[in-house]
Amino acid sequence: MFTVETEFDYTKVVVMDDTGRHNDFVLRFTGDGIFLSQWYNLENKYHTVCITDKMLNEAIISLNSKDGTYKTNS
């Protein structure tokens, strides 16, 4: 299950674990990059990383790839 919310300067997607075992996964698409966040209970805060559009595209492509090193044109 997921939600999509469009704000003034970013779009937020929240992906929820239907089993309830994992905290929500939050993606914020901004002009500066894509911010991926998930709540970390032990530290009582979000852990966040920032990636580019190309990095996200390559991560999606990698789901159907075999072992190896790949260079994309995306």
Contacts in CASP RR format, 6 or more apart in sequence:
PFRMAT RR
TARGET T0000
AUTHOR 0000-0000-0000
METHOD contacts of the structure
MODEL  1
MFTVETEFDYTKVVVMDDTGRHNDFVLRFTGDGIFLSQWYNLENKYHTVC
ITDKMLNEAIISLNSKDGTYKTNS
1 15 0 8 1.000
1 16 0 8 1.000
1 18 0 8 1.000
2 13 0 8 1.000
2 14 0 8 1.000
2 15 0 8 1.000
2 16 0 8 1.000
3 12 0 8 1.000
3 13 0 8 1.000
3 14 0 8 1.000
3 16 0 8 1.000
4 11 0 8 1.000
4 12 0 8 1.000
4 13 0 8 1.000
5 11 0 8 1.000
5 12 0 8 1.000
5 13 0 8 1.000
5 14 0 8 1.000
6 12 0 8 1.000
9 30 0 8 1.000
9 31 0 8 1.000
10 28 0 8 1.000
10 29 0 8 1.000
10 30 0 8 1.000
10 31 0 8 1.000
11 28 0 8 1.000
11 29 0 8 1.000
12 26 0 8 1.000
12 27 0 8 1.000
12 28 0 8 1.000
12 29 0 8 1.000
13 26 0 8 1.000
13 27 0 8 1.000
13 28 0 8 1.000
13 29 0 8 1.000
14 24 0 8 1.000
14 25 0 8 1.000
14 26 0 8 1.000
14 27 0 8 1.000
15 24 0 8 1.000
15 25 0 8 1.000
15 26 0 8 1.000
15 27 0 8 1.000
16 24 0 8 1.000
16 25 0 8 1.000
17 23 0 8 1.000
17 24 0 8 1.000
17 25 0 8 1.000
22 38 0 8 1.000
23 38 0 8 1.000
23 39 0 8 1.000
23 40 0 8 1.000
23 41 0 8 1.000
24 38 0 8 1.000
24 39 0 8 1.000
25 36 0 8 1.000
25 37 0 8 1.000
25 38 0 8 1.000
26 35 0 8 1.000
26 36 0 8 1.000
26 37 0 8 1.000
26 38 0 8 1.000
26 46 0 8 1.000
27 34 0 8 1.000
27 35 0 8 1.000
27 36 0 8 1.000
27 37 0 8 1.000
28 34 0 8 1.000
28 35 0 8 1.000
28 37 0 8 1.000
32 50 0 8 1.000
33 50 0 8 1.000
33 51 0 8 1.000
33 52 0 8 1.000
33 53 0 8 1.000
34 50 0 8 1.000
34 51 0 8 1.000
34 52 0 8 1.000
34 53 0 8 1.000
34 55 0 8 1.000
34 56 0 8 1.000
35 48 0 8 1.000
35 49 0 8 1.000
35 50 0 8 1.000
36 48 0 8 1.000
36 49 0 8 1.000
36 50 0 8 1.000
36 51 0 8 1.000
37 46 0 8 1.000
37 47 0 8 1.000
37 48 0 8 1.000
38 46 0 8 1.000
38 47 0 8 1.000
39 45 0 8 1.000
39 46 0 8 1.000
40 46 0 8 1.000
40 47 0 8 1.000
51 59 0 8 1.000
54 72 0 8 1.000
54 74 0 8 1.000
57 72 0 8 1.000
57 74 0 8 1.000
58 70 0 8 1.000
58 72 0 8 1.000
58 74 0 8 1.000
61 70 0 8 1.000
61 72 0 8 1.000
61 74 0 8 1.000
62 70 0 8 1.000
END
